[in-house]
Each structure stands twice: as C-alpha cells, then as structure tokens.
Amino acid sequence: MGHARGEVVLEGRVLVVKRIAVTYTGLDVADEDAEKVQRVLAVHADGCPVARSIRGSIDITTRLG
C-alpha cells in the first residue's frame, strides 16, 4: 500500500504539478533488508513508465512510511 501527494502551483492562470512524493506504507521490512529496500526505491522510477514519461517535468521522490 502507499499514497502519493502532489505539489501543485499556479503558473499564470494554470495549475501545474511540480512534484510528486510517493510513500510506501504497510511493508514489513526486516532490519537486515532495509538498506536493500532503500536501494530499490532509489532506482525504481527508471523502470516505471509513468515516471519515465514525466521525467524532467515533475520531480518524483519515494520513501518508506
């Protein structure tokens, strides 16, 4: 499970999404796997079609919640 929160700003008279922060929740990660999970989160956007499509236009961050 998780949730995403977008930051929207007004540019002229148009609302524009500038940032999306994704937080993954409900994951049961053992202490010894925490570093591995952080590495996966750091690179997973490279394999996400949506993230790749908006790269350069909208900043995306991910974290465990």
Phi and psi restraints in degrees (range 20) as a CNS / XPLOR table:
assign (resid 1 and name C) (resid 2 and name N)
       (resid 2 and name CA) (resid 2 and name C) 1.0 177.9 20.0 2
assign (resid 2 and name N) (resid 2 and name CA)
       (resid 2 and name C) (resid 3 and name N) 1.0 -178.8 20.0 2
assign (resid 2 and name C) (resid 3 and name N)
       (resid 3 and name CA) (resid 3 and name C) 1.0 -148.3 20.0 2
assign (resid 3 and name N) (resid 3 and name CA)
       (resid 3 and name C) (resid 4 and name N) 1.0 159.6 20.0 2
assign (resid 3 and name C) (resid 4 and name N)
       (resid 4 and name CA) (resid 4 and name C) 1.0 -126.8 20.0 2
assign (resid 4 and name N) (resid 4 and name CA)
       (resid 4 and name C) (resid 5 and name N) 1.0 143.0 20.0 2
assign (resid 4 and name C) (resid 5 and name N)
       (resid 5 and name CA) (resid 5 and name C) 1.0 -127.6 20.0 2
assign (resid 5 and name N) (resid 5 and name CA)
       (resid 5 and name C) (resid 6 and name N) 1.0 128.2 20.0 2
assign (resid 5 and name C) (resid 6 and name N)
       (resid 6 and name CA) (resid 6 and name C) 1.0 -103.5 20.0 2
assign (resid 6 and name N) (resid 6 and name CA)
       (resid 6 and name C) (resid 7 and name N) 1.0 147.3 20.0 2
assign (resid 6 and name C) (resid 7 and name N)
       (resid 7 and name CA) (resid 7 and name C) 1.0 -105.6 20.0 2
assign (resid 7 and name N) (resid 7 and name CA)
       (resid 7 and name C) (resid 8 and name N) 1.0 118.9 20.0 2
assign (resid 7 and name C) (resid 8 and name N)
       (resid 8 and name CA) (resid 8 and name C) 1.0 -113.1 20.0 2
assign (resid 8 and name N) (resid 8 and name CA)
       (resid 8 and name C) (resid 9 and name N) 1.0 134.6 20.0 2
assign (resid 8 and name C) (resid 9 and name N)
       (resid 9 and name CA) (resid 9 and name C) 1.0 -125.0 20.0 2
assign (resid 9 and name N) (resid 9 and name CA)
       (resid 9 and name C) (resid 10 and name N) 1.0 157.7 20.0 2
assign (resid 9 and name C) (resid 10 and name N)
       (resid 10 and name CA) (resid 10 and name C) 1.0 -93.5 20.0 2
assign (resid 10 and name N) (resid 10 and name CA)
       (resid 10 and name C) (resid 11 and name N) 1.0 119.0 20.0 2
assign (resid 10 and name C) (resid 11 and name N)
       (resid 11 and name CA) (resid 11 and name C) 1.0 -114.2 20.0 2
assign (resid 11 and name N) (resid 11 and name CA)
       (resid 11 and name C) (resid 12 and name N) 1.0 107.4 20.0 2
assign (resid 11 and name C) (resid 12 and name N)
       (resid 12 and name CA) (resid 12 and name C) 1.0 67.9 20.0 2
assign (resid 12 and name N) (resid 12 and name CA)
       (resid 12 and name C) (resid 13 and name N) 1.0 -115.8 20.0 2
assign (resid 12 and name C) (resid 13 and name N)
       (resid 13 and name CA) (resid 13 and name C) 1.0 -118.5 20.0 2
assign (resid 13 and name N) (resid 13 and name CA)
       (resid 13 and name C) (resid 14 and name N) 1.0 24.0 20.0 2
assign (resid 13 and name C) (resid 14 and name N)
       (resid 14 and name CA) (resid 14 and name C) 1.0 -122.5 20.0 2
assign (resid 14 and name N) (resid 14 and name CA)
       (resid 14 and name C) (resid 15 and name N) 1.0 133.0 20.0 2
assign (resid 14 and name C) (resid 15 and name N)
       (resid 15 and name CA) (resid 15 and name C) 1.0 -79.4 20.0 2
assign (resid 15 and name N) (resid 15 and name CA)
       (resid 15 and name C) (resid 16 and name N) 1.0 131.2 20.0 2
assign (resid 15 and name C) (resid 16 and name N)
       (resid 16 and name CA) (resid 16 and name C) 1.0 -129.7 20.0 2
assign (resid 16 and name N) (resid 16 and name CA)
       (resid 16 and name C) (resid 17 and name N) 1.0 132.2 20.0 2
assign (resid 16 and name C) (resid 17 and name N)
       (resid 17 and name CA) (resid 17 and name C) 1.0 -78.5 20.0 2
assign (resid 17 and name N) (resid 17 and name CA)
       (resid 17 and name C) (resid 18 and name N) 1.0 124.2 20.0 2
assign (resid 17 and name C) (resid 18 and name N)
       (resid 18 and name CA) (resid 18 and name C) 1.0 -105.3 20.0 2
assign (resid 18 and name N) (resid 18 and name CA)
       (resid 18 and name C) (resid 19 and name N) 1.0 -36.5 20.0 2
assign (resid 18 and name C) (resid 19 and name N)
       (resid 19 and name CA) (resid 19 and name C) 1.0 -142.9 20.0 2
assign (resid 19 and name N) (resid 19 and name CA)
       (resid 19 and name C) (resid 20 and name N) 1.0 148.2 20.0 2
assign (resid 19 and name C) (resid 20 and name N)
       (resid 20 and name CA) (resid 20 and name C) 1.0 -131.0 20.0 2
assign (resid 20 and name N) (resid 20 and name CA)
       (resid 20 and name C) (resid 21 and name N) 1.0 126.2 20.0 2
assign (resid 20 and name C) (resid 21 and name N)
       (resid 21 and name CA) (resid 21 and name C) 1.0 -112.2 20.0 2
assign (resid 21 and name N) (resid 21 and name CA)
       (resid 21 and name C) (resid 22 and name N) 1.0 118.9 20.0 2
assign (resid 21 and name C) (resid 22 and name N)
       (resid 22 and name CA) (resid 22 and name C) 1.0 -103.5 20.0 2
assign (resid 22 and name N) (resid 22 and name CA)
       (resid 22 and name C) (resid 23 and name N) 1.0 129.5 20.0 2
assign (resid 22 and name C) (resid 23 and name N)
       (resid 23 and name CA) (resid 23 and name C) 1.0 -120.7 20.0 2
assign (resid 23 and name N) (resid 23 and name CA)
       (resid 23 and name C) (resid 24 and name N) 1.0 121.2 20.0 2
assign (resid 23 and name C) (resid 24 and name N)
       (resid 24 and name CA) (resid 24 and name C) 1.0 -90.2 20.0 2
assign (resid 24 and name N) (resid 24 and name CA)
       (resid 24 and name C) (resid 25 and name N) 1.0 127.6 20.0 2
assign (resid 24 and name C) (resid 25 and name N)
       (resid 25 and name CA) (resid 25 and name C) 1.0 -124.5 20.0 2
assign (resid 25 and name N) (resid 25 and name CA)
       (resid 25 and name C) (resid 26 and name N) 1.0 162.5 20.0 2
assign (resid 25 and name C) (resid 26 and name N)
       (resid 26 and name CA) (resid 26 and name C) 1.0 76.8 20.0 2
assign (resid 26 and name N) (resid 26 and name CA)
       (resid 26 and name C) (resid 27 and name N) 1.0 10.2 20.0 2
assign (resid 26 and name C) (resid 27 and name N)
       (resid 27 and name CA) (resid 27 and name C) 1.0 -88.4 20.0 2
assign (resid 27 and name N) (resid 27 and name CA)
       (resid 27 and name C) (resid 28 and name N) 1.0 129.0 20.0 2
assign (resid 27 and name C) (resid 28 and name N)
       (resid 28 and name CA) (resid 28 and name C) 1.0 -93.0 20.0 2
assign (resid 28 and name N) (resid 28 and name CA)
       (resid 28 and name C) (resid 29 and name N) 1.0 96.5 20.0 2
assign (resid 28 and name C) (resid 29 and name N)
       (resid 29 and name CA) (resid 29 and name C) 1.0 -108.5 20.0 2
assign (resid 29 and name N) (resid 29 and name CA)
       (resid 29 and name C) (resid 30 and name N) 1.0 121.8 20.0 2
assign (resid 29 and name C) (resid 30 and name N)
       (resid 30 and name CA) (resid 30 and name C) 1.0 -67.1 20.0 2
assign (resid 30 and name N) (resid 30 and name CA)
       (resid 30 and name C) (resid 31 and name N) 1.0 148.1 20.0 2
assign (resid 30 and name C) (resid 31 and name N)
       (resid 31 and name CA) (resid 31 and name C) 1.0 -52.2 20.0 2
assign (resid 31 and name N) (resid 31 and name CA)
       (resid 31 and name C) (resid 32 and name N) 1.0 -40.2 20.0 2
assign (resid 31 and name C) (resid 32 and name N)
       (resid 32 and name CA) (resid 32 and name C) 1.0 -71.2 20.0 2
assign (resid 32 and name N) (resid 32 and name CA)
       (resid 32 and name C) (resid 33 and name N) 1.0 -13.8 20.0 2
assign (resid 32 and name C) (resid 33 and name N)
       (resid 33 and name CA) (resid 33 and name C) 1.0 -101.9 20.0 2
assign (resid 33 and name N) (resid 33 and name CA)
       (resid 33 and name C) (resid 34 and name N) 1.0 -3.8 20.0 2
assign (resid 33 and name C) (resid 34 and name N)
       (resid 34 and name CA) (resid 34 and name C) 1.0 -58.9 20.0 2
assign (resid 34 and name N) (resid 34 and name CA)
       (resid 34 and name C) (resid 35 and name N) 1.0 -43.0 20.0 2
assign (resid 34 and name C) (resid 35 and name N)
       (resid 35 and name CA) (resid 35 and name C) 1.0 -64.8 20.0 2
assign (resid 35 and name N) (resid 35 and name CA)
       (resid 35 and name C) (resid 36 and name N) 1.0 -40.2 20.0 2
assign (resid 35 and name C) (resid 36 and name N)
       (resid 36 and name CA) (resid 36 and name C) 1.0 -63.1 20.0 2
assign (resid 36 and name N) (resid 36 and name CA)
       (resid 36 and name C) (resid 37 and name N) 1.0 -43.0 20.0 2
assign (resid 36 and name C) (resid 37 and name N)
       (resid 37 and name CA) (resid 37 and name C) 1.0 -64.1 20.0 2
assign (resid 37 and name N) (resid 37 and name CA)
       (resid 37 and name C) (resid 38 and name N) 1.0 -40.7 20.0 2
assign (resid 37 and name C) (resid 38 and name N)
       (resid 38 and name CA) (resid 38 and name C) 1.0 -61.9 20.0 2
assign (resid 38 and name N) (resid 38 and name CA)
       (resid 38 and name C) (resid 39 and name N) 1.0 -38.4 20.0 2
assign (resid 38 and name C) (resid 39 and name N)
       (resid 39 and name CA) (resid 39 and name C) 1.0 -64.9 20.0 2
assign (resid 39 and name N) (resid 39 and name CA)
       (resid 39 and name C) (resid 40 and name N) 1.0 -40.8 20.0 2
assign (resid 39 and name C) (resid 40 and name N)
       (resid 40 and name CA) (resid 40 and name C) 1.0 -63.7 20.0 2
assign (resid 40 and name N) (resid 40 and name CA)
       (resid 40 and name C) (resid 41 and name N) 1.0 -45.2 20.0 2
assign (resid 40 and name C) (resid 41 and name N)
       (resid 41 and name CA) (resid 41 and name C) 1.0 -60.4 20.0 2
assign (resid 41 and name N) (resid 41 and name CA)
       (resid 41 and name C) (resid 42 and name N) 1.0 -34.5 20.0 2
assign (resid 41 and name C) (resid 42 and name N)
       (resid 42 and name CA) (resid 42 and name C) 1.0 -67.5 20.0 2
assign (resid 42 and name N) (resid 42 and name CA)
       (resid 42 and name C) (resid 43 and name N) 1.0 -25.4 20.0 2
assign (resid 42 and name C) (resid 43 and name N)
       (resid 43 and name CA) (resid 43 and name C) 1.0 -116.7 20.0 2
assign (resid 43 and name N) (resid 43 and name CA)
       (resid 43 and name C) (resid 44 and name N) 1.0 -4.3 20.0 2
assign (resid 43 and name C) (resid 44 and name N)
       (resid 44 and name CA) (resid 44 and name C) 1.0 -65.0 20.0 2
assign (resid 44 and name N) (resid 44 and name CA)
       (resid 44 and name C) (resid 45 and name N) 1.0 -27.7 20.0 2
assign (resid 44 and name C) (resid 45 and name N)
       (resid 45 and name CA) (resid 45 and name C) 1.0 -62.1 20.0 2
assign (resid 45 and name N) (resid 45 and name CA)
       (resid 45 and name C) (resid 46 and name N) 1.0 -26.7 20.0 2
assign (resid 45 and name C) (resid 46 and name N)
       (resid 46 and name CA) (resid 46 and name C) 1.0 -62.9 20.0 2
assign (resid 46 and name N) (resid 46 and name CA)
       (resid 46 and name C) (resid 47 and name N) 1.0 -25.4 20.0 2
assign (resid 46 and name C) (resid 47 and name N)
       (resid 47 and name CA) (resid 47 and name C) 1.0 -103.6 20.0 2
assign (resid 47 and name N) (resid 47 and name CA)
       (resid 47 and name C) (resid 48 and name N) 1.0 6.6 20.0 2
assign (resid 47 and name C) (resid 48 and name N)
       (resid 48 and name CA) (resid 48 and name C) 1.0 -99.7 20.0 2
assign (resid 48 and name N) (resid 48 and name CA)
       (resid 48 and name C) (resid 49 and name N) 1.0 120.1 20.0 2
assign (resid 48 and name C) (resid 49 and name N)
       (resid 49 and name CA) (resid 49 and name C) 1.0 -58.0 20.0 2
assign (resid 49 and name N) (resid 49 and name CA)
       (resid 49 and name C) (resid 50 and name N) 1.0 -39.9 20.0 2
assign (resid 49 and name C) (resid 50 and name N)
       (resid 50 and name CA) (resid 50 and name C) 1.0 -67.9 20.0 2
assign (resid 50 and name N) (resid 50 and name CA)
       (resid 50 and name C) (resid 51 and name N) 1.0 -46.5 20.0 2
assign (resid 50 and name C) (resid 51 and name N)
       (resid 51 and name CA) (resid 51 and name C) 1.0 -60.1 20.0 2
assign (resid 51 and name N) (resid 51 and name CA)
       (resid 51 and name C) (resid 52 and name N) 1.0 -41.1 20.0 2
assign (resid 51 and name C) (resid 52 and name N)
       (resid 52 and name CA) (resid 52 and name C) 1.0 -67.2 20.0 2
assign (resid 52 and name N) (resid 52 and name CA)
       (resid 52 and name C) (resid 53 and name N) 1.0 -34.0 20.0 2
assign (resid 52 and name C) (resid 53 and name N)
       (resid 53 and name CA) (resid 53 and name C) 1.0 -68.6 20.0 2
assign (resid 53 and name N) (resid 53 and name CA)
       (resid 53 and name C) (resid 54 and name N) 1.0 -33.3 20.0 2
assign (resid 53 and name C) (resid 54 and name N)
       (resid 54 and name CA) (resid 54 and name C) 1.0 -104.2 20.0 2
assign (resid 54 and name N) (resid 54 and name CA)
       (resid 54 and name C) (resid 55 and name N) 1.0 2.8 20.0 2
assign (resid 54 and name C) (resid 55 and name N)
       (resid 55 and name CA) (resid 55 and name C) 1.0 -54.7 20.0 2
assign (resid 55 and name N) (resid 55 and name CA)
       (resid 55 and name C) (resid 56 and name N) 1.0 135.6 20.0 2
assign (resid 55 and name C) (resid 56 and name N)
       (resid 56 and name CA) (resid 56 and name C) 1.0 91.4 20.0 2
assign (resid 56 and name N) (resid 56 and name CA)
       (resid 56 and name C) (resid 57 and name N) 1.0 -21.1 20.0 2
assign (resid 56 and name C) (resid 57 and name N)
       (resid 57 and name CA) (resid 57 and name C) 1.0 -103.3 20.0 2
assign (resid 57 and name N) (resid 57 and name CA)
       (resid 57 and name C) (resid 58 and name N) 1.0 -39.8 20.0 2
assign (resid 57 and name C) (resid 58 and name N)
       (resid 58 and name CA) (resid 58 and name C) 1.0 -130.9 20.0 2
assign (resid 58 and name N) (resid 58 and name CA)
       (resid 58 and name C) (resid 59 and name N) 1.0 128.1 20.0 2
assign (resid 58 and name C) (resid 59 and name N)
       (resid 59 and name CA) (resid 59 and name C) 1.0 -77.0 20.0 2
assign (resid 59 and name N) (resid 59 and name CA)
       (resid 59 and name C) (resid 60 and name N) 1.0 133.1 20.0 2
assign (resid 59 and name C) (resid 60 and name N)
       (resid 60 and name CA) (resid 60 and name C) 1.0 -121.2 20.0 2
assign (resid 60 and name N) (resid 60 and name CA)
       (resid 60 and name C) (resid 61 and name N) 1.0 130.6 20.0 2
assign (resid 60 and name C) (resid 61 and name N)
       (resid 61 and name CA) (resid 61 and name C) 1.0 -123.5 20.0 2
assign (resid 61 and name N) (resid 61 and name CA)
       (resid 61 and name C) (resid 62 and name N) 1.0 151.3 20.0 2
assign (resid 61 and name C) (resid 62 and name N)
       (resid 62 and name CA) (resid 62 and name C) 1.0 -131.9 20.0 2
assign (resid 62 and name N) (resid 62 and name CA)
       (resid 62 and name C) (resid 63 and name N) 1.0 151.1 20.0 2
assign (resid 62 and name C) (resid 63 and name N)
       (resid 63 and name CA) (resid 63 and name C) 1.0 -159.6 20.0 2
assign (resid 63 and name N) (resid 63 and name CA)
       (resid 63 and name C) (resid 64 and name N) 1.0 162.5 20.0 2
assign (resid 63 and name C) (resid 64 and name N)
       (resid 64 and name CA) (resid 64 and name C) 1.0 -86.6 20.0 2
assign (resid 64 and name N) (resid 64 and name CA)
       (resid 64 and name C) (resid 65 and name N) 1.0 139.6 20.0 2
